[in-house]
Amino acid sequence: MKEILAKNLLILASAGSGKTYQLGNRVIGKIGKEGVEPERIVALTFTRKAAGEFADSVLTKLAKGSLDPREAKSVCKDIGATVDLPAVLEKVIRALPQIQFTTLDGFFSRIVRGFQYELGLTGGTFDLLEGEQLKTAQEKILQGVLRDGFGQRQEFFYAFRKASLGQGQQGVQRSLEEFIETWHGIWKSGSGKNAFGNSRVFVDLPQIEDWFDQKDGLIADLRDESRGKTWEAMLDNFRDHVVGKSLVMNTFGKRLLDVLDEPGPVEVKDGRKMLTISLEVWEIWQQLFRLAIRCELSSAVCKTEAIGELMEQVDREHREQLRKRGLLSFDDVKILLGEWSQSEDARLRRELIDYRLDGRYDHWLLDEFQDTSRAEWHGLEPLIDEAVADPEGSFFVVGDRKQGIFAWRGGDVSLFDDVLRQYEGGIKIEPMDVSWRSCPAVLELVNAVCGNLGLIKDLFGRAVSEKWQWKDHESAKPEVSGEAKVVEVSKDEEEEALLLELRRLGIGQKELSCGVLVRKGDQVKKYAELLRGEGFDVIEAGQRTPGSDHAVGVVIKHLIEWIANPANNYSREVLAMSPV
């Protein structure tokens, strides 16, 4: 890549295109060619594993280049400059304790620990919670919130009653934990109350009651049995529709919706014939559809604002209780670092931190940018702004919109567009569309699906298709053979189809490995046991409990329990039924 050392660079890197390789080139080039001190570089990603792989790739590349002239020549060619790799390796090793090749959570946590008073955390030390420890603390806080909400805090109860569409008190209480887990996560991602409904954005929305007051007259004006059954059936669907529920649409109704913005008269296909709808009648259809749409929008805004009111109370209570106990979650850390955009006092406090950090770090590298949340970006934004504007600083970001699969935990692919607007003219863009991982057959299928604008429009609408950016992927190994296909089977046939395909490929017979991806974590165990039962060697990803979900593990567990306590009759009976 010719521009790998450009001051500010955004790389749109497809899967398998070598982004980790280019990240390593960037670091080595900054140190070797531009003379940057390693400890002034910050490289951030999302997992400890990815951070470790990145550090390993830099050190391995430097070590090989220091020992092998051919490797050194290759590295220097990638960077576009002759670099003294042994000297760079020595610099990096000496600076290892200060180098920031870490996760976003880890970096933010170090900042909060180092600047807790500037961030308003008074009262001594605090502990960072994660995993089961955090879950337990949150459950205790939620129980307190529930007591207050259904007791003294009537506004809390009222807000949730609105948000949950009138469930009874017991039903509300049962569903609250699941409800909060979802919506509080969105709140903590950096959305804030203004993102929940915000009726000021929408102009002249009708009242929900307008649907019941006006629909019957419009439907009566459209009744015409001579138009056919599908016409009347769609009107019946409108008659039975209740705001807040999905409107049932037959094929005719979907075709009407497709041309809703067109002026009358219009022609719409109905079965094998074309119906011509006059201007006068078409305007009534438009009124009916738009009334339903706007009333649904009004209902959605009302419910979402109510959820925002609830989350504001939950979040305030959550943070107050954690801080009273000297506890913080990683989400709280991100919010603290992003509070500079919420108030003047927070901005001034953040400036004290940024002044010191700007003097320590000049060069920023962000990996997997498509998984970055707004809360995380707000936490980094002042530091990135300074690096982009500073002649001695730099900003490097790599990601791929198509791989943005972590919206559920706050990942926001629209940040790509925000960054390009914010630094317009000050950041270069480089695509990486050549894959070193996939064979041509696989990429042909990817291109056929993701490059099909007609399909994108049908699935997600015209607005998405117009914004969809796509360039066909190529394989760096065109000579490699392979196969890609889509097999459609019923749910009952999934297991048999998988076994047939594995046997056809020769998995277990040839020197081949095969990955099987499933949609949900609980399916891992199901398919692993299926494949083991059919004689395949299986290594599972994720966590297992071998003492309860594997036959041999269960026997060993009960053997140990029986040895520890021979009076344990249950374990003795389990052992008696086993080969042991």
C-alpha positions, 0 to 999 in steps of 0.5 A: 500500500503506497499511502500506508504512512499518510498522516491521516488514513482511513482503510476500508479493509474487507475480511482477509485483506491483511489489515493486521499486516498493514497495521504492523507496517504503519507502526514500523514505518512511523518508528523507522522512517519518521523517527516516532518514539514507540511510547507515543503511539496508541493502538486500540482494538476490542479484545485482548486477543486481537491486541496481543496478535497485533503486538506479536505481528509487529515484533515477529515482522521486526525479528524476521526482518532483522535476521533475514535480508529477504524479509527486511527487503519485503518489509521496506518495500511495503513501507516504501522506505529503507529502514534499519529494522534491528534498530527499530526492534531494539526501540520497541523492546525497550519501550514495551512497558510504555507502549499502548497496544491494548483494548479500548476498555483497558485504555479508558480504565487507565485514564480513569484511574490516572485522572479520577479527580479530574473526572469528578470521582471523589471519595478515594479509590474505586474498583472496576467491575466486569463479568459475574461481579458486575452482574451481581452488583447490577442485580442488587441495584435493580432490586433497589430500583424496583422497590423504589419504583413501585413504592415511593417513586410513582413517576418511575412506575408510571414511566415504565407502565407507559413504555410497556403498553399497560401491562399489570403491575406484576407483569411489569415487574416480571419483564423489567429485568429483560427490558432494562438489560436491552434498553439500558445497554443502548442508553449507555452506548452514548445515545442519551435521552435525546435519542429516545423519541425526541418528538421535536424532530417530527413535525405535526404528528397526529394523535394516536386516536386520530386513526380510530376517528378517521379510518372508517370514513376513508375506508368507506370511500374506497369500498367498491366490490367491483374492484375485486377480492384483494382490494376489499381484503386490504381495506379489511386489513386497515379496518382491523388494524390497531396502532402499535401492531403490524399492519397485515399487508397482502400482495396488492397492498405491498404494490400500493405501498411501492408507488405511494409517493407517485401522483395519480392516476396509477396502474397497479398489478392485481394478479394477472391484470392491471388496475388503473386507479383514478386520481381522486381514488388514489388520493384517498388511498394515499391519505389512508396509508399516510394516516396509518404510517403517521399514527404508527410513528406517533405511537413509536415516538411516544413509547420510545420517549417513555423508554428514555424517561425510564432509562434516565431514572435507571441510569441515574440510580445505577451510577449513584449506587455504584459510585456510593460503593466505590464501583464502576463498570467499563460502560461507566468509564466510557460515559465518564470520558464522554461527558465533556460534550454534555456540560461546560463543567465536564468540558473544562475538566476534560481539557485538563486531562487532554492537555496531559494526554496530548503531551504523551501521545501523538499517533492513534491507530483504531482497529475494527472501527465498525464495532466502535460505539458512540460512547467510545468515540466521544471518549476518544474524539478530543484526542483524535481531533488534536492528532489530526490537526497537529502537524506532528500527530497522525490518525489511522483507522481501519474497518469494514462497514459490512462486518459491523455485526455488534450493533447490539453492544453499541457498534455504530457503522455510521461513525465512518460517515461522521469521521469523513465529514468531520475531517473532510479533506484532512484524511485519505481513504484507501480500500483493501478489496483483495482477500488473502483468505478466501478462494475465488468461488467464495468471493463470487458468492459474496459479490453476487449477494452484497453487490446486488443493488436490486436485492439490497433495495428489495430487502432494505428499501431505496434509501439503503440501496442508494447509500450502499457502497460496494466494490467487488472483492478479488482473491489474492490466490486465483489459482486456488480451487473451492466451492460456494453454494447456498442450500435451502432445506427445511428446519427438520432437514438441517442436521441431515443436510449438514452430515451429507455435506460433510461426508461429501467433502470428505471431512474426517477422511481427508486431511481437511478441517471444517468450521461449522457456524451456528446462529446461537450459542446454545446450538454449539452444544447441540451440533457438537454432540450430533457430529461426535455421535457420527464419528467426527472429531469436534473442537467447540468454541465458547465455554463448556461445563464438562461436569454437566454437559459431557458424559465422560465429564459427568462420570469423572465429576461423580467419581470425585464426589463419591471418593470425597463422600462415600455416603453420596448415594446419588453419585454412587448410583451414577457410577454404578450405571457407567462403565466405571 
